[in-house]
Amino acid sequence: MKIALAQFNPVVGDLSANAAKIREIYSRAVEQQVELLILPELAVCGYPPEDLLYKNHFVEDNRLELESLAADCRDLTMIVGFAEGRDDMIYNSAAVLQDGAVGQIYRKALLPNYGVFDERRYFHPGSEPLVANVKGIGVAITICEDIWSPVWLLDYLKNAPDFQILANISASPFHTGKFGLRAEMIRKYATDFNAAVCYCNLVGGQDEIVFDGRSIIFDSKGKIQAQGKAFEQDMIIADVLSEDSGVKVVSQHPTPTLPGDEIDEIYQALILGTRDYTAKNNFKKALVGLSGGIDSSVVACIAVAAMGAENVTGITMPSKFSSADTKTDARKLAENLGIDFMELPIQSIVDDFDGCLQSVAGWDNTSIAYENLQARVRGTMLMTLSNQFGAIVLVSSNKSETAVGYSTLYGDTAGGFSVIKDVAKTVVYKLADRINQLARTEIIPASVITRPPTAELRDDQKDSDSLPEYELLDAILKGYIEQDKSAQELVAQGLPADDVLRVIKMVDMNEYKRRQCPPGIKITAKAFGRDRRLPITNHYRPKI
Amino acid sequence: MKIALAQFNPVVGDLSANAAKIREIYSRAVEQQVELLILPELAVCGYPPEDLLYKNHFVEDNRLELESLAADCRDLTMIVGFAEGRDDMIYNSAAVLQDGAVGQIYRKALLPNYGVFDERRYFHPGSEPLVANVKGIGVAITICEDIWSPVWLLDYLKNAPDFQILANISASPFHTGKFGLRAEMIRKYATDFNAAVCYCNLVGGQDEIVFDGRSIIFDSKGKIQAQGKAFEQDMIIADVLSEDSGVKVVSQHPTPTLPGDEIDEIYQALILGTRDYTAKNNFKKALVGLSGGIDSSVVACIAVAAMGAENVTGITMPSKFSSADTKTDARKLAENLGIDFMELPIQSIVDDFDGCLQSVAGWDNTSIAYENLQARVRGTMLMTLSNQFGAIVLVSSNKSETAVGYSTLYGDTAGGFSVIKDVAKTVVYKLADRINQLARTEIIPASVITRPPTAELRDDQKDSDSLPEYELLDAILKGYIEQDKSAQELVAQGLPADDVLRVIKMVDMNEYKRRQCPPGIKITAKAFGRDRRLPITNHYRPKI
């Protein structure tokens, strides 16, 4: 049997456009004599539809699109994800479209409700396995989370009818390291069930998450026989042949070039996340505030890769604390990238605020308030240009500073999308090196990479005046945020107690700032946003 | 048996302080010869602890506090909520503290995972009823959601041992109209089970939610015999006497003055929510931008009621579009409230931005960008003062404008807490009237209430230039947001199709703005924030 896995990029809520894309995929599959076409989880409505599912008319509209797909796509069997309303419940379901009608339906049994997932908020769990018969071949259907509990799945499918293919349709958000885990877990099912395993994953950016594609087909020996591209739409076609000893898979798909390492993965995820957030929200143009520092330089490079140099404008807004070097570097970067560049000095505006504030008893223009004022004047300037020209402001705050609140709310955090919000400062450096390597030229000036980090909001300021060195900071943050370790555990692993306590307090105290930051792309196992839900009002304190 | 229901105000995460408050309550109860003391859901750690529950050390610390409470509070039986870690699961549990030890434990069976609730994210459901024996009286213990499904509860307790008291410990977030529903539902259990019902609810503000207290004791005839205060800490004491025909309750608690109507309720909820958010986050002082309009006037009144006139500063920031009338009204309001008042004109700063932007091709100082610029200069000014003086900025955006995005991000939305974020404009007017009635004087000048609403960001601007009249707008918003109705349903109920489509589009398009707005107090069945989770990237469109 010839099967195809179509990893495609739907838009949440765009029911008829998603259905149109599926029809187009169907046509291509039919041309290639495909007999079974598999599409990802919730392909009709996009993932995650969130509270759209509370709207009865949304669930109804998604059913109508499914029925119309069934009617139109008669020349093969299709397995496609949709949101199923039934008896006042909603299920995360996979429909088997066959012979012009919606045939059997499988309902996802395991509903993730951790991390970025809220599936128990909406869906009722299914409880019955389904093995569809496609041209005499048994296809056991599962949806995403169903395969993430191997012990449960083996038990669940124990009494199911015989099958030669285990299909899984997924919308599995990317984070670094996940692909290896996922592939290894799936591989085992091939031998456990003596079946081919077809894993079809979504592709695309949706708000804070990115789906990485990389669909896979294993033969029943657990060998990868076909694989989809990473971070791109793709259709993998293969022949699946049931033999006495097992299931053979003969790929008709070229082997894709996959990311070489974690930094490659992150870079591609950030480009796709930025491209899709901007395009799906109808932004053609972007503005990036260029400080001459490493964060904004990397963000500008990602913006160019995602949107094209002709659509990105770099804006530098020097104050009296901006050095000649950073001003030069901002301009040089813009030249290297071939983007529009504007210099809008802010000092006179800051001075005017300062003058106005002289009437206020207690105003001190050497305080942190004055530092933040400069950042807010810049934020206001960028947002004014954004409003005037309909261009989105891309924010350059990294995860390290977002964690400890080393940023000015409505200042450097102001904008529509926060590209490197989940990228630790130490990883930003690696991205900068990689960007220059890939370009085989110094896109980001070397001085940007070697200069000690500074916010330039007062004379001779260095990040290290306020924060531990980034290597240490990032180690503490990884343990505290991504692994939920206590201060005691972090100290026990060798991190200095003073810094651990100081950093944890900064993280906890700055929850209010993060709550008002723009969305940004998740690339780690735990990002700020839906992934990590902490109260602002929280008196729990670290102790050692 | 003498029982007490202690509705108290814990702080999330403040384990030892919460335990200290419980000890203090215990001492008072012992003085009054109380034999059974009932405290609310998750009293030890506060509600909701959210992702703090992912930290093993947090759950462990909360267990240690519980054990120390048990050891210290030997002179009566206590039922108290805590987060229970057990066999790699976490339960939302109620411990019976008796004879110096943690005795039986009841585990919440129904875990809400809708609206503001994420309990399935953390907790494993219990499955066994528990009837504790306290001095020979059977006390069936339930936790919050357990009593919100009457059919389920009757079945769940069907085979439980005999009980004379049904106890429910809750952390039930306030919204208008909920109290009546809740009381009616609880009342029925009294007669269904022929038992007294003791409902003990939390009090206090926690980020976006407010718990309203109003604990109740019903006798087995379904008559309210004792009731706690609304929006205040309180301890209700009563004798519960088991008789042949049922359970008698003799209150020793004075009947509290409860809110007279919905507007009273809302006003009290907003005061408590503001007081607790500011106090629990260590703000003594607040700043309110006073435009001379109704929203900021009402917010200033709430701030004064919550924090004291001596802790509130009103700041007016006129531009060339500010009328003499609104400037006068801002000043008059401040005088009436007895708060500090500052006038900081912004026109020269706006002009300076404008001058700087003249160098940008395409800049238009008659555009909406220029309107937003003014709001952002004000936001920057307020935040600068906030940083300088450690005072929180209270935001005055109402629910109607938050819904349709009739606000400037980082402008009038800038601040730490958004007091009337869930209050529709039409309700803001009712609050203004009520505030003046309660004060028996015109605190809010009549002209503020009668003037047609205007943002004063250009000449002769009126809200009605951009929006439907507020009566109509609020009707559409209630149907669309709180009831999830479709455009078709709204039109079918008699609302004009053009306005319905226009408003729905505005609501959908402005999700990105709401995502960056400060937290504010939930007072309706569906507030913006955790309560309503919609994707920013969303192409689902209304149709008629």
Interface residues (C-beta under 8 A of the other chain):
Chain A: V11 V12 G13 D14 L15 A17 P48 P49 E50 D51 L52 Y54 K55 N56 H57 F58 D61 N113 Y114 D118 R120 R121 G205 Q206 D207 D276 Y277 K280 N281 M342 L344 P345 I346 S348 I349 D352 F353 G355 C356 L357 S359 V360 G362 W363 D364 S367 I368 A369 Y370 N372 L373 R376 V377 G379 T380 M381 M383 T384 L385 N387 Q388 F389 L409 Y410 A414 G416 D484 S486 Q488 E489 Y512 R515 Q516 C517 P518 P519 R532 R533 L534 P535 I536 T537 N538 H539 Y540 R541
Chain B: V11 V12 G13 D14 L15 A17 P48 P49 E50 D51 L52 Y54 K55 N56 H57 F58 D61 N113 Y114 D118 R120 R121 G205 Q206 D207 D276 Y277 K280 N281 M342 L344 P345 I346 S348 I349 D352 F353 G355 C356 L357 S359 V360 G362 W363 D364 S367 I368 A369 Y370 N372 L373 R376 V377 G379 T380 M381 M383 T384 L385 N387 Q388 F389 L409 Y410 A414 G416 D484 S486 Q488 E489 Y512 R515 Q516 C517 P518 P519 R532 R533 L534 P535 I536 T537 N538 H539 Y540 R541
